[in-house]
Amino acid sequence: MRVWIIGSYGIVSTTAMVGAKNLEYGYDDYTGLVSELPHFQDLKNHFSSHFEFGGHEIRMKKNAYDAAIEHWNLNRHFDFKLLENVREDLEAIEAKTGTALNCGSGLNELGEIKTLENGSLSLREIADILISDMREFANEETVVINTASTEPLPNYKDEYHGTLDGFERALDENKTEYISASMLYAYASLKLGIPYANFTPSAGSSIPALKELARVNKTPHAGNDGKTGETLVKTTLAPMFAYRNLKVLGWMGYNILGDFDGKVLSHKDNKESKVVSKDSVLEKILGESPYSITEIEYFPSLADNKTAFDFIHFKGFLGTAMKFYFIWDAIDAIVAAPLIIDLARFLLFAKKKGQFGVVKELGFFFKSPMETNIVNTHKQFEILYQWYQELK
Ligand SMILES: NC(=O)c1ccc[n+]([C@@H]2O[C@H](COP(=O)([O-])OP(=O)(O)OC[C@H]3O[C@@H](n4cnc5c(N)ncnc54)[C@H](O)[C@@H]3O)[C@@H](O)[C@H]2O)c1
């Protein structure tokens, strides 16, 4: 299969590339891959086991190996041999220049960047270049996955985001203030009929105009924002309080992380989308919104070792208040990277089975799943399993 990754030189992306290529060469530890569970037996057999990667970037490294080694030196997040095994494959992956339109002040943290709009191209011209890059790479077994840095909340305007016609008009009239990079990438992918997943909280394909494009072009898509850490634990534990009729009085989640992701999220405009994405799950599970604090702070020395401290205050029988605490201490890219492979497999499976539009059944993988209020991890897993059983 071919996977086009937006943000190809990021740590999630390069870790996914290292994992996928090692699997292709016979590495047989499937831990962390949902698609390798017995529940989804045969899923991977629908596609070629050969992985090819390409993508768009704005940090100009030499190639994906150059980016991967930079992340590895900071994090040493897996056995170095696994990187060296696939060195040549990664050296052959050279990202195309992308767009950083309306990506917020956080991008100043990425160092020197190069973007298509530096060359003062119009929106339509940028979209055409993205489309042509993806077209050149794609075959029948291709997916696009967005793992670029988190953008600020979009400047939503129904006139341009509400319908496909409106979106096309915004491109033709060069309405740059309303269109963000993640929308342009999603547009390019869906325009070509390539399944698309948004692993970030950025708008991506979630605006009505692009959902319409996915339906018109009969293309499956899914998002938003990979559910990999604190929110995964939160949406797995919160149902327990609901099932036992315990009242959650308040929930505090305090996240600290370093690395590029942490640096970008230290900017208020970029952080806002992430906080909204993390914050909205409790109400959906508990039926009411308890007092909640969600903080994300940059902590340089941790690099990709994200740590979340959660404190839950709850009330039980006879009105007695009690407390529950947990700490999630994980390497962010290690919990995220296998999901990139999973999403590629499940989306291609959806395409093969004629599914199109938002594939709600893939909500299991996301913090803010599109078009469903089900965020309870247990229910989401059941839904994914049933969906697979019915279609396979
Ligand atoms: N567990 C996780 O790591 C996890 C979970 C959920 C969501 N996410 C999201 O996934 C994304 C990637 O995380 P990461 O840790 O790999 O971050 P990262 O900073 O290592 O990688 C992001 C990459 O995207 C590139 N980029 C930024 N803007 C771009 C643009 N407009 N076009 C093309 N490339 C662009 C950057 O140069 C960088 O190489 C972030 O948005 C993060 O919030 C990560």
The ligand as an SDF file (V2000), in Angstrom:
LIG
                    3D

 44 48  0  0  0  0  0  0  0  0999 V2000
    0.2730   10.5280   20.4100 N   0  0  0  0  0  0  0  0  0  0  0  0
    0.5420   11.4710   19.5310 C   0  0  0  0  0  0  0  0  0  0  0  0
    1.6690   11.7140   19.2080 O   0  0  0  0  0  0  0  0  0  0  0  0
   -0.5970   12.2300   18.8900 C   0  0  0  0  0  0  0  0  0  0  0  0
   -1.9140   11.9410   19.2380 C   0  0  0  0  0  0  0  0  0  0  0  0
   -2.9430   12.6500   18.6290 C   0  0  0  0  0  0  0  0  0  0  0  0
   -2.6470   13.6340   17.7060 C   0  0  0  0  0  0  0  0  0  0  0  0
   -1.3680   13.9200   17.4170 N   0  0  0  0  0  0  0  0  0  0  0  0
   -1.1090   15.0080   16.4680 C   0  0  0  0  0  0  0  0  0  0  0  0
   -0.3270   14.5210   15.3970 O   0  0  0  0  0  0  0  0  0  0  0  0
    0.4360   15.5860   14.8700 C   0  0  0  0  0  0  0  0  0  0  0  0
    1.8790   15.1420   14.7300 C   0  0  0  0  0  0  0  0  0  0  0  0
    2.4730   14.9450   15.9880 O   0  0  0  0  0  0  0  0  0  0  0  0
    4.0490   14.7600   16.0800 P   0  0  0  0  0  0  0  0  0  0  0  0
    4.3480   14.4920   17.5070 O   0  0  0  0  0  0  0  0  0  0  0  0
    4.5200   13.8610   15.0250 O   0  0  0  0  0  0  0  0  0  0  0  0
    4.5370   16.2520   15.7560 O   0  0  0  0  0  0  0  0  0  0  0  0
    5.8660   16.6940   15.0240 P   0  0  0  0  0  0  0  0  0  0  0  0
    6.0040   18.1400   15.3500 O   0  0  0  0  0  0  0  0  0  0  0  0
    6.9990   15.7910   15.3160 O   0  0  0  0  0  0  0  0  0  0  0  0
    5.5010   16.5110   13.4830 O   0  0  0  0  0  0  0  0  0  0  0  0
    4.7180   17.3950   12.7660 C   0  0  0  0  0  0  0  0  0  0  0  0
    5.3830   17.5970   11.4160 C   0  0  0  0  0  0  0  0  0  0  0  0
    4.4670   18.3440   10.6100 O   0  0  0  0  0  0  0  0  0  0  0  0
    5.2250   19.2940    9.8720 C   0  0  0  0  0  0  0  0  0  0  0  0
    4.2830   20.3500    9.4840 N   0  0  0  0  0  0  0  0  0  0  0  0
    3.7800   21.3380   10.2450 C   0  0  0  0  0  0  0  0  0  0  0  0
    2.8840   22.0530    9.5510 N   0  0  0  0  0  0  0  0  0  0  0  0
    2.8330   21.4890    8.3150 C   0  0  0  0  0  0  0  0  0  0  0  0
    2.0970   21.8030    7.1460 C   0  0  0  0  0  0  0  0  0  0  0  0
    1.2220   22.8090    7.1270 N   0  0  0  0  0  0  0  0  0  0  0  0
    2.2770   21.0180    6.0550 N   0  0  0  0  0  0  0  0  0  0  0  0
    3.1600   19.9720    6.0760 C   0  0  0  0  0  0  0  0  0  0  0  0
    3.8750   19.6560    7.1620 N   0  0  0  0  0  0  0  0  0  0  0  0
    3.7120   20.4000    8.2680 C   0  0  0  0  0  0  0  0  0  0  0  0
    6.3150   19.7420   10.8330 C   0  0  0  0  0  0  0  0  0  0  0  0
    7.3930   20.3110   10.1470 O   0  0  0  0  0  0  0  0  0  0  0  0
    6.6810   18.4130   11.5070 C   0  0  0  0  0  0  0  0  0  0  0  0
    7.7120   17.7460   10.8170 O   0  0  0  0  0  0  0  0  0  0  0  0
    0.2290   16.7920   15.7880 C   0  0  0  0  0  0  0  0  0  0  0  0
   -0.7730   17.6250   15.2670 O   0  0  0  0  0  0  0  0  0  0  0  0
   -0.2610   16.1270   17.0540 C   0  0  0  0  0  0  0  0  0  0  0  0
   -1.0170   16.9920   17.8640 O   0  0  0  0  0  0  0  0  0  0  0  0
   -0.3260   13.2330   17.9640 C   0  0  0  0  0  0  0  0  0  0  0  0
  1  2  1  0
  2  3  2  0
  2  4  1  0
  4  5  1  0
  4 44  2  0
  5  6  2  0
  6  7  1  0
  7  8  2  0
  8  9  1  0
  8 44  1  0
  9 10  1  0
  9 42  1  0
 10 11  1  0
 11 12  1  0
 11 40  1  0
 12 13  1  0
 13 14  1  0
 14 15  2  0
 14 16  1  0
 14 17  1  0
 17 18  1  0
 18 19  2  0
 18 20  1  0
 18 21  1  0
 21 22  1  0
 22 23  1  0
 23 24  1  0
 23 38  1  0
 24 25  1  0
 25 26  1  0
 25 36  1  0
 26 27  1  0
 26 35  1  0
 27 28  2  0
 28 29  1  0
 29 30  1  0
 29 35  2  0
 30 31  1  0
 30 32  2  0
 32 33  1  0
 33 34  2  0
 34 35  1  0
 36 37  1  0
 36 38  1  0
 38 39  1  0
 40 41  1  0
 40 42  1  0
 42 43  1  0
M  CHG  2   8   1  16  -1
M  END
$$$$
